[in-house]
Amino acid sequence: MSGGSLKLTGLTRVHRPGQRPALDDFSLDVPAGSCVAILGPSGSGKSTVLRLTAGLDEPTAGTVRVDGADLAGVVPERRGMAMVFQRPLLFPHLSVRDNVAFADRVRGVPRRTARRRAEEFLELVQLGGYGGRPARALSGGQEQRVALARALAAEPRVLLLDEAFSALDAALREEMHELLGDLRMRLDPTILLVTHDHAEADALADTAAVLDEGVLLQTGPMRSLYARPASLAVCRLLGGRTEVTGVVREGRHESPLGTLELPARVPDGPAVLVVRHEAVTVTSPADGDCVGTVVRLRRRGLRSLVTVEVTGDGGAGGAGTASVDAELGPGEDVPPGATVGLRLPVADRWVVATPAGTTGSPTTAAVSRRR
Ligand SMILES: Nc1ncnc2c1ncn2[C@@H]1O[C@H](COP(=O)(O)OP(=O)(O)OP(=O)(O)O)[C@@H](O)[C@H]1O
């Protein structure tokens, strides 16, 4: 089935004149056979992108192109797209097979052929043998598999997933992630998906586009968004926990953590050091890049997350305090109150410039801390 290429250019949607656009000059390339995630908090415009792409809503400006063809004025059912929503929206009175065969039947495919194809797609979503059951007799996870089979049976040039797995519990969600990975290998579809969950974007997508208040903040592979966020807003949306306010001078960041070398030359000036908790190691005080006190310990399965408070020594970085989060190794524990060292590998240090006169407040105010 291999998918087509999707190109969104300058997409803008203003619902009411004078109001902030729901989406503002949004551009994105989704190459054929790739999976791109749009990631953002509630109300950031994610569904607006999908609705405009699918033709369910009209842009105020901008274009949607599939394989180079401009889709302006093309009705949703002729765009070569299929969409899976958070709720599966199956026909409860039809059998599972006939739900999947529905698009073929509407296209005039004979019933027998449509049903045979439906069975093939049910096999693909690991529901072979379920075709004869009434759709209302399925569990939530099975229903969502049928919705996916129905979308794939339409052989879309582009598959759109709108928070398709977010209503499922964690175990089912993970199963769906694996299934989608498997379907990508077999069918090579082009997928544009929307999620508010960075772990889901990480599990599924080659690239993510981070959206906030209708504005695209950054696009890139998840690993580079995690490690090199363009702003504090992106850092926070991707679960970043450590932000240390300071100043860059001659390639070093000065803060209560001390004077820390940076992996790359950045301009001098106020800057917030961000470092992923997964990259920070807790050591003995003698071995750390800085020394602090454990103020909080949170258990997360086999690993724990600690917050360490570091007080500046009054040198270049001043005498204030800074908090650094670190993920401990499996089974490791350090009690609150312990004095520990922290190692922040040079390659994992990243700074985000702050506009002059601010003290590290977010460049995008709407994002709340998720401590
Ligand atoms: N028909 C409409 N009329 C007016 N404003 C709208 C309309 N549809 C969406 N909006 C506004 O546009 C903005 C973006 O909405 P959108 O549904 O795209 O966000 P979202 O990121 O998908 O949010 P969620 O994750 O909660 O679904 C929101 O502020 C929303 O209130």
PDBQT file of the ligand as one rigid body, heavy atoms in Angstrom, charges set to zero:
ROOT
HETATM    1  N1  LIG A 401     -14.872  26.007  15.792  1.00  0.00    +0.000 N 
HETATM    2  C1  LIG A 401     -14.086  26.756  16.586  1.00  0.00    +0.000 A 
HETATM    3  N2  LIG A 401     -14.403  28.036  16.886  1.00  0.00    +0.000 NA
HETATM    4  C2  LIG A 401     -13.622  28.794  17.655  1.00  0.00    +0.000 A 
HETATM    5  N3  LIG A 401     -12.451  28.376  18.205  1.00  0.00    +0.000 NA
HETATM    6  C3  LIG A 401     -12.075  27.115  17.946  1.00  0.00    +0.000 A 
HETATM    7  C4  LIG A 401     -12.864  26.239  17.124  1.00  0.00    +0.000 A 
HETATM    8  N4  LIG A 401     -12.221  25.050  17.031  1.00  0.00    +0.000 NA
HETATM    9  C5  LIG A 401     -11.078  25.177  17.754  1.00  0.00    +0.000 A 
HETATM   10  N5  LIG A 401     -11.008  26.413  18.294  1.00  0.00    +0.000 N 
HETATM   11  C6  LIG A 401      -9.913  26.916  19.142  1.00  0.00    +0.000 C 
HETATM   12  O1  LIG A 401      -8.698  26.729  18.452  1.00  0.00    +0.000 OA
HETATM   13  C7  LIG A 401      -7.653  26.382  19.343  1.00  0.00    +0.000 C 
HETATM   14  C8  LIG A 401      -6.995  25.095  18.881  1.00  0.00    +0.000 C 
HETATM   15  O2  LIG A 401      -7.922  24.028  19.007  1.00  0.00    +0.000 OA
HETATM   16  P1  LIG A 401      -7.534  22.513  18.675  1.00  0.00    +0.000 P 
HETATM   17  O3  LIG A 401      -8.760  21.671  18.880  1.00  0.00    +0.000 OA
HETATM   18  O4  LIG A 401      -6.885  22.435  17.354  1.00  0.00    +0.000 OA
HETATM   19  O5  LIG A 401      -6.456  22.209  19.807  1.00  0.00    +0.000 OA
HETATM   20  P2  LIG A 401      -5.830  20.814  20.239  1.00  0.00    +0.000 P 
HETATM   21  O6  LIG A 401      -4.374  21.060  20.404  1.00  0.00    +0.000 OA
HETATM   22  O7  LIG A 401      -6.242  19.738  19.293  1.00  0.00    +0.000 OA
HETATM   23  O8  LIG A 401      -6.488  20.590  21.666  1.00  0.00    +0.000 OA
HETATM   24  P3  LIG A 401      -6.930  19.214  22.404  1.00  0.00    +0.000 P 
HETATM   25  O9  LIG A 401      -5.659  18.455  22.661  1.00  0.00    +0.000 OA
HETATM   26  O10 LIG A 401      -7.581  19.696  23.654  1.00  0.00    +0.000 OA
HETATM   27  O11 LIG A 401      -7.864  18.508  21.452  1.00  0.00    +0.000 OA
HETATM   28  C9  LIG A 401      -8.279  26.292  20.720  1.00  0.00    +0.000 C 
HETATM   29  O12 LIG A 401      -8.045  27.501  21.394  1.00  0.00    +0.000 OA
HETATM   30  C10 LIG A 401      -9.758  26.121  20.415  1.00  0.00    +0.000 C 
HETATM   31  O13 LIG A 401     -10.537  26.659  21.461  1.00  0.00    +0.000 OA
ENDROOT
TORSDOF 0
